Every structure is written in structure tokens, then in C-alpha cells.
Amino acid sequence: MELKLAREELGAKPKPIKLEEIEEAVRKEGNKIFYFDRENSHKDLMEMVDYFEERGFSVYFRTLKYGLSEQDYIYEVHILT
């Protein structure tokens, strides 16, 4: 599965990241916070949460709004070992 990380600038395109890369980073650092772009489907993000929970990780997921528009949001996922 491939997800899109949150944009760092408004005009930039979101960078893709594979599930395996996320897992490698979490195992290496012990815990990690990822910010995902609104272009990801909620279903894909929930599948990612299930993937890590099945492997014994604790996962905290929430939607962050950063502006007044309905389109001004990103997803925050905190994964702990």
C-alpha cells in the first residue's frame, strides 16, 4: 500500500510513502508521528491503522484542521511500539 505524506508547501505535491517504509521507520525509532495528506482515502488510512495494530503497535489517529475551509485538514498518525 502506498500513502501520501502531507504537503510541506501549499503548491507542492504530496510525497508517496510505502507501508513498509513506515514500518521500518517505526521499528528503527521506537515511535513515530506521520502526517498524511487529505488526498488519502479514509479507508486506506484505517487499513494502515489495522495493519499496525495487528502487529502489536499502538496507533493513535486523528484529523487536524489548520484553517477555516473544509479542505484545510491533514491526518496525524502516531505509532508506538
N, CA, C and O atoms as CSV, one atom per row, in Angstrom:
chain,resi,resn,atom,element,x,y,z
A,1,MET,N,N,0.842,-1.174,0.000
A,1,MET,CA,C,0.000,0.000,0.000
A,1,MET,C,C,0.887,1.238,0.000
A,1,MET,O,O,1.936,1.270,0.644
A,2,GLU,N,N,0.455,2.237,-0.722
A,2,GLU,CA,C,1.206,3.488,-0.795
A,2,GLU,C,C,0.292,4.627,-0.362
A,2,GLU,O,O,-0.833,4.756,-0.845
A,3,LEU,N,N,0.788,5.445,0.547
A,3,LEU,CA,C,0.050,6.596,1.062
A,3,LEU,C,C,0.805,7.869,0.714
A,3,LEU,O,O,1.963,7.815,0.300
A,4,LYS,N,N,0.151,9.014,0.880
A,4,LYS,CA,C,0.772,10.299,0.555
A,4,LYS,C,C,0.996,11.091,1.831
A,4,LYS,O,O,0.065,11.338,2.598
A,5,LEU,N,N,2.251,11.487,2.047
A,5,LEU,CA,C,2.575,12.328,3.193
A,5,LEU,C,C,2.036,13.730,2.970
A,5,LEU,O,O,1.840,14.146,1.829
A,6,ALA,N,N,1.797,14.455,4.045
A,6,ALA,CA,C,1.264,15.813,3.953
A,6,ALA,C,C,2.234,16.726,3.210
A,6,ALA,O,O,3.451,16.560,3.289
A,7,ARG,N,N,1.686,17.665,2.506
A,7,ARG,CA,C,2.488,18.644,1.770
A,7,ARG,C,C,3.177,19.572,2.754
A,7,ARG,O,O,2.620,19.920,3.796
A,8,GLU,N,N,4.383,19.964,2.413
A,8,GLU,CA,C,5.107,20.915,3.252
A,8,GLU,C,C,4.890,22.347,2.783
A,8,GLU,O,O,5.127,23.291,3.536
A,9,GLU,N,N,4.442,22.513,1.547
A,9,GLU,CA,C,4.120,23.819,0.987
A,9,GLU,C,C,2.808,23.695,0.227
A,9,GLU,O,O,2.493,22.627,-0.298
A,10,LEU,N,N,2.046,24.775,0.163
A,10,LEU,CA,C,0.728,24.721,-0.470
A,10,LEU,C,C,0.767,24.278,-1.928
A,10,LEU,O,O,-0.101,23.522,-2.364
A,11,GLY,N,N,1.747,24.731,-2.680
A,11,GLY,CA,C,1.821,24.401,-4.096
A,11,GLY,C,C,2.499,23.077,-4.400
A,11,GLY,O,O,2.511,22.644,-5.552
A,12,ALA,N,N,3.058,22.434,-3.401
A,12,ALA,CA,C,3.800,21.186,-3.614
A,12,ALA,C,C,2.853,20.000,-3.756
A,12,ALA,O,O,1.693,20.052,-3.347
A,13,LYS,N,N,3.379,18.936,-4.346
A,13,LYS,CA,C,2.624,17.690,-4.440
A,13,LYS,C,C,2.993,16.811,-3.244
A,13,LYS,O,O,4.135,16.840,-2.785
A,14,PRO,N,N,2.040,16.032,-2.738
A,14,PRO,CA,C,2.347,15.147,-1.606
A,14,PRO,C,C,3.310,14.037,-2.024
A,14,PRO,O,O,3.210,13.498,-3.127
A,15,LYS,N,N,4.243,13.700,-1.130
A,15,LYS,CA,C,5.219,12.656,-1.412
A,15,LYS,C,C,4.648,11.298,-1.034
A,15,LYS,O,O,4.073,11.147,0.043
A,16,PRO,N,N,4.801,10.304,-1.912
A,16,PRO,CA,C,4.291,8.963,-1.582
A,16,PRO,C,C,5.241,8.229,-0.622
A,16,PRO,O,O,6.453,8.443,-0.637
A,17,ILE,N,N,4.656,7.366,0.206
A,17,ILE,CA,C,5.436,6.530,1.106
A,17,ILE,C,C,4.750,5.173,1.183
A,17,ILE,O,O,3.523,5.086,1.242
A,18,LYS,N,N,5.553,4.122,1.183
A,18,LYS,CA,C,5.009,2.767,1.247
A,18,LYS,C,C,4.850,2.331,2.695
A,18,LYS,O,O,5.550,2.817,3.584
A,19,LEU,N,N,3.940,1.426,2.917
A,19,LEU,CA,C,3.664,0.907,4.248
A,19,LEU,C,C,4.910,0.284,4.867
A,19,LEU,O,O,5.133,0.402,6.072
A,20,GLU,N,N,5.706,-0.367,4.059
A,20,GLU,CA,C,6.940,-0.992,4.540
A,20,GLU,C,C,7.933,0.050,5.039
A,20,GLU,O,O,8.640,-0.187,6.019
A,21,GLU,N,N,7.992,1.202,4.375
A,21,GLU,CA,C,8.881,2.291,4.804
A,21,GLU,C,C,8.428,2.873,6.140
A,21,GLU,O,O,9.248,3.229,6.987
A,22,ILE,N,N,7.116,2.964,6.315
A,22,ILE,CA,C,6.575,3.458,7.581
A,22,ILE,C,C,6.941,2.490,8.703
A,22,ILE,O,O,7.396,2.909,9.768
A,23,GLU,N,N,6.741,1.204,8.461
A,23,GLU,CA,C,7.042,0.200,9.481
A,23,GLU,C,C,8.527,0.191,9.831
A,23,GLU,O,O,8.887,0.067,11.002
A,24,GLU,N,N,9.382,0.321,8.834
A,24,GLU,CA,C,10.832,0.350,9.070
A,24,GLU,C,C,11.217,1.548,9.941
A,24,GLU,O,O,12.033,1.412,10.853
A,25,ALA,N,N,10.636,2.715,9.667
A,25,ALA,CA,C,10.937,3.911,10.455
A,25,ALA,C,C,10.467,3.759,11.896
A,25,ALA,O,O,11.154,4.197,12.819
A,26,VAL,N,N,9.323,3.152,12.097
A,26,VAL,CA,C,8.790,2.957,13.451
A,26,VAL,C,C,9.651,1.969,14.220
A,26,VAL,O,O,9.977,2.205,15.383
A,27,ARG,N,N,10.019,0.875,13.587
A,27,ARG,CA,C,10.862,-0.121,14.266
A,27,ARG,C,C,12.229,0.457,14.612
A,27,ARG,O,O,12.798,0.126,15.652
A,28,LYS,N,N,12.757,1.314,13.753
A,28,LYS,CA,C,14.065,1.915,13.971
A,28,LYS,C,C,14.043,2.923,15.128
A,28,LYS,O,O,14.959,2.945,15.950
A,29,GLU,N,N,12.999,3.755,15.191
A,29,GLU,CA,C,12.948,4.829,16.177
A,29,GLU,C,C,12.122,4.495,17.418
A,29,GLU,O,O,12.213,5.205,18.420
A,30,GLY,N,N,11.323,3.438,17.373
A,30,GLY,CA,C,10.514,3.058,18.527
A,30,GLY,C,C,9.138,3.684,18.519
A,30,GLY,O,O,8.169,3.035,18.913
A,31,ASN,N,N,9.026,4.908,18.087
A,31,ASN,CA,C,7.728,5.550,17.866
A,31,ASN,C,C,7.924,6.677,16.871
A,31,ASN,O,O,9.021,7.214,16.717
A,32,LYS,N,N,6.842,7.020,16.203
A,32,LYS,CA,C,6.971,7.992,15.123
A,32,LYS,C,C,5.610,8.631,14.865
A,32,LYS,O,O,4.572,7.980,14.983
A,33,ILE,N,N,5.630,9.901,14.515
A,33,ILE,CA,C,4.424,10.614,14.127
A,33,ILE,C,C,4.511,10.911,12.629
A,33,ILE,O,O,5.514,11.432,12.142
A,34,PHE,N,N,3.445,10.570,11.915
A,34,PHE,CA,C,3.367,10.829,10.484
A,34,PHE,C,C,2.180,11.741,10.227
A,34,PHE,O,O,1.152,11.655,10.900
A,35,TYR,N,N,2.337,12.612,9.247
A,35,TYR,CA,C,1.253,13.483,8.814
A,35,TYR,C,C,0.943,13.128,7.368
A,35,TYR,O,O,1.823,13.150,6.506
A,36,PHE,N,N,-0.324,12.799,7.113
A,36,PHE,CA,C,-0.742,12.362,5.789
A,36,PHE,C,C,-1.661,13.388,5.147
A,36,PHE,O,O,-2.427,14.077,5.821
A,37,ASP,N,N,-1.564,13.470,3.830
A,37,ASP,CA,C,-2.314,14.440,3.053
A,37,ASP,C,C,-3.795,14.074,2.976
A,37,ASP,O,O,-4.168,12.912,3.137
A,38,ARG,N,N,-4.623,15.072,2.732
A,38,ARG,CA,C,-6.063,14.847,2.614
A,38,ARG,C,C,-6.427,14.050,1.367
A,38,ARG,O,O,-7.557,13.573,1.258
A,39,GLU,N,N,-5.497,13.894,0.423
A,39,GLU,CA,C,-5.759,13.105,-0.785
A,39,GLU,C,C,-5.862,11.612,-0.496
A,39,GLU,O,O,-6.373,10.860,-1.325
A,40,ASN,N,N,-5.383,11.170,0.673
A,40,ASN,CA,C,-5.520,9.769,1.053
A,40,ASN,C,C,-6.974,9.478,1.392
A,40,ASN,O,O,-7.675,10.324,1.948
A,41,SER,N,N,-7.416,8.285,1.056
A,41,SER,CA,C,-8.778,7.936,1.440
A,41,SER,C,C,-8.790,7.522,2.917
A,41,SER,O,O,-7.832,6.937,3.422
A,42,HIS,N,N,-9.870,7.835,3.575
A,42,HIS,CA,C,-10.016,7.484,4.994
A,42,HIS,C,C,-9.938,5.961,5.148
A,42,HIS,O,O,-9.391,5.458,6.129
A,43,LYS,N,N,-10.482,5.243,4.184
A,43,LYS,CA,C,-10.463,3.774,4.209
A,43,LYS,C,C,-9.026,3.251,4.197
A,43,LYS,O,O,-8.696,2.343,4.961
A,44,ASP,N,N,-8.170,3.810,3.342
A,44,ASP,CA,C,-6.763,3.375,3.280
A,44,ASP,C,C,-6.052,3.650,4.599
A,44,ASP,O,O,-5.252,2.835,5.058
A,45,LEU,N,N,-6.339,4.786,5.204
A,45,LEU,CA,C,-5.702,5.115,6.475
A,45,LEU,C,C,-6.172,4.169,7.585
A,45,LEU,O,O,-5.382,3.789,8.449
A,46,MET,N,N,-7.439,3.793,7.566
A,46,MET,CA,C,-7.952,2.846,8.564
A,46,MET,C,C,-7.339,1.458,8.353
A,46,MET,O,O,-7.095,0.737,9.321
A,47,GLU,N,N,-7.092,1.084,7.109
A,47,GLU,CA,C,-6.411,-0.177,6.812
A,47,GLU,C,C,-4.987,-0.149,7.345
A,47,GLU,O,O,-4.492,-1.159,7.845
A,48,MET,N,N,-4.321,1.005,7.242
A,48,MET,CA,C,-2.974,1.146,7.786
A,48,MET,C,C,-3.003,1.011,9.310
A,48,MET,O,O,-2.145,0.342,9.885
A,49,VAL,N,N,-3.970,1.633,9.960
A,49,VAL,CA,C,-4.111,1.530,11.415
A,49,VAL,C,C,-4.301,0.067,11.809
A,49,VAL,O,O,-3.653,-0.415,12.738
A,50,ASP,N,N,-5.184,-0.639,11.107
A,50,ASP,CA,C,-5.417,-2.059,11.391
A,50,ASP,C,C,-4.156,-2.880,11.193
A,50,ASP,O,O,-3.860,-3.775,11.983
A,51,TYR,N,N,-3.408,-2.572,10.129
A,51,TYR,CA,C,-2.153,-3.280,9.835
A,51,TYR,C,C,-1.192,-3.206,11.020
A,51,TYR,O,O,-0.627,-4.220,11.429
A,52,PHE,N,N,-1.009,-2.010,11.568
A,52,PHE,CA,C,-0.063,-1.849,12.675
A,52,PHE,C,C,-0.609,-2.410,13.984
A,52,PHE,O,O,0.152,-2.956,14.784
A,53,GLU,N,N,-1.904,-2.286,14.215
A,53,GLU,CA,C,-2.483,-2.843,15.435
A,53,GLU,C,C,-2.392,-4.367,15.444
A,53,GLU,O,O,-2.175,-4.964,16.498
A,54,GLU,N,N,-2.555,-5.002,14.285
A,54,GLU,CA,C,-2.426,-6.459,14.182
A,54,GLU,C,C,-1.004,-6.918,14.484
A,54,GLU,O,O,-0.799,-8.061,14.894
A,55,ARG,N,N,-0.030,-6.051,14.291
A,55,ARG,CA,C,1.371,-6.377,14.552
A,55,ARG,C,C,1.817,-5.952,15.955
A,55,ARG,O,O,3.005,-6.001,16.271
A,56,GLY,N,N,0.870,-5.537,16.786
A,56,GLY,CA,C,1.179,-5.236,18.176
A,56,GLY,C,C,1.576,-3.797,18.473
A,56,GLY,O,O,2.011,-3.502,19.587
A,57,PHE,N,N,1.438,-2.903,17.515
A,57,PHE,CA,C,1.753,-1.494,17.733
A,57,PHE,C,C,0.522,-0.779,18.297
A,57,PHE,O,O,-0.609,-1.211,18.071
A,58,SER,N,N,0.744,0.303,19.023
A,58,SER,CA,C,-0.340,1.188,19.433
A,58,SER,C,C,-0.404,2.321,18.421
A,58,SER,O,O,0.619,2.916,18.084
A,59,VAL,N,N,-1.592,2.615,17.944
A,59,VAL,CA,C,-1.758,3.619,16.895
A,59,VAL,C,C,-2.818,4.627,17.322
A,59,VAL,O,O,-3.920,4.258,17.726
A,60,TYR,N,N,-2.463,5.910,17.225
A,60,TYR,CA,C,-3.384,7.000,17.506
A,60,TYR,C,C,-3.592,7.776,16.218
A,60,TYR,O,O,-2.632,8.227,15.593
A,61,PHE,N,N,-4.846,7.929,15.824
A,61,PHE,CA,C,-5.200,8.548,14.551
A,61,PHE,C,C,-6.168,9.699,14.800
A,61,PHE,O,O,-7.130,9.563,15.556
A,62,ARG,N,N,-5.902,10.838,14.152
A,62,ARG,CA,C,-6.856,11.944,14.243
A,62,ARG,C,C,-6.728,12.850,13.026
A,62,ARG,O,O,-5.727,12.839,12.310
A,63,THR,N,N,-7.770,13.625,12.823
A,63,THR,CA,C,-7.810,14.600,11.745
A,63,THR,C,C,-7.485,15.968,12.330
A,63,THR,O,O,-8.077,16.379,13.327
A,64,LEU,N,N,-6.545,16.670,11.709
A,64,LEU,CA,C,-6.150,18.009,12.166
A,64,LEU,C,C,-6.643,19.050,11.175
A,64,LEU,O,O,-6.319,18.988,9.989
A,65,LYS,N,N,-7.424,20.004,11.657
A,65,LYS,CA,C,-7.857,21.127,10.819
A,65,LYS,C,C,-6.904,22.284,11.075
A,65,LYS,O,O,-6.590,22.596,12.224
A,66,TYR,N,N,-6.443,22.924,9.996
A,66,TYR,CA,C,-5.498,24.029,10.147
A,66,TYR,C,C,-6.009,25.334,9.545
A,66,TYR,O,O,-5.267,26.312,9.455
A,67,GLY,N,N,-7.253,25.348,9.142
A,67,GLY,CA,C,-7.825,26.566,8.574
A,67,GLY,C,C,-9.337,26.543,8.671
A,67,GLY,O,O,-9.914,25.616,9.240
A,68,LEU,N,N,-9.975,27.551,8.124
A,68,LEU,CA,C,-11.429,27.656,8.199
A,68,LEU,C,C,-12.152,26.882,7.113
A,68,LEU,O,O,-13.319,26.528,7.281
A,69,SER,N,N,-11.486,26.616,6.011
A,69,SER,CA,C,-12.106,25.896,4.911
A,69,SER,C,C,-12.251,24.409,5.245
A,69,SER,O,O,-11.476,23.850,6.021
A,70,GLU,N,N,-13.262,23.788,4.641
A,70,GLU,CA,C,-13.464,22.342,4.822
A,70,GLU,C,C,-12.296,21.535,4.239
A,70,GLU,O,O,-12.088,20.386,4.628
A,71,GLN,N,N,-11.545,22.118,3.326
A,71,GLN,CA,C,-10.424,21.435,2.679
A,71,GLN,C,C,-9.104,21.600,3.423
A,71,GLN,O,O,-8.085,21.060,2.993
A,72,ASP,N,N,-9.105,22.328,4.516
A,72,ASP,CA,C,-7.883,22.606,5.269
A,72,ASP,C,C,-7.713,21.608,6.411
A,72,ASP,O,O,-7.947,21.928,7.577
A,73,TYR,N,N,-7.307,20.404,6.056
A,73,TYR,CA,C,-7.060,19.387,7.080
A,73,TYR,C,C,-6.009,18.395,6.600
A,73,TYR,O,O,-5.780,18.233,5.401
A,74,ILE,N,N,-5.380,17.740,7.558
A,74,ILE,CA,C,-4.461,16.637,7.307
A,74,ILE,C,C,-4.753,15.566,8.356
A,74,ILE,O,O,-5.511,15.794,9.299
A,75,TYR,N,N,-4.153,14.418,8.180
A,75,TYR,CA,C,-4.312,13.329,9.131
A,75,TYR,C,C,-3.019,13.149,9.917
A,75,TYR,O,O,-1.931,13.191,9.344
A,76,GLU,N,N,-3.134,12.950,11.221
A,76,GLU,CA,C,-1.984,12.690,12.077
A,76,GLU,C,C,-2.090,11.248,12.568
A,76,GLU,O,O,-3.132,10.821,13.064
A,77,VAL,N,N,-0.992,10.508,12.420
A,77,VAL,CA,C,-0.939,9.129,12.904
A,77,VAL,C,C,0.313,8.977,13.751
A,77,VAL,O,O,1.430,9.186,13.278
A,78,HIS,N,N,0.109,8.610,15.011
A,78,HIS,CA,C,1.217,8.398,15.955
A,78,HIS,C,C,1.289,6.900,16.222
A,78,HIS,O,O,0.339,6.307,16.734
A,79,ILE,N,N,2.428,6.286,15.871
A,79,ILE,CA,C,2.597,4.845,16.008
A,79,ILE,C,C,3.659,4.577,17.062
A,79,ILE,O,O,4.772,5.097,16.974
A,80,LEU,N,N,3.316,3.761,18.066
A,80,LEU,CA,C,4.205,3.424,19.170
A,80,LEU,C,C,4.451,1.923,19.203
A,80,LEU,O,O,3.565,1.130,18.886
A,81,THR,N,N,5.669,1.542,19.592
A,81,THR,CA,C,5.960,0.118,19.734
A,81,THR,C,C,5.557,-0.377,21.107
A,81,THR,O,O,5.726,-1.557,21.412
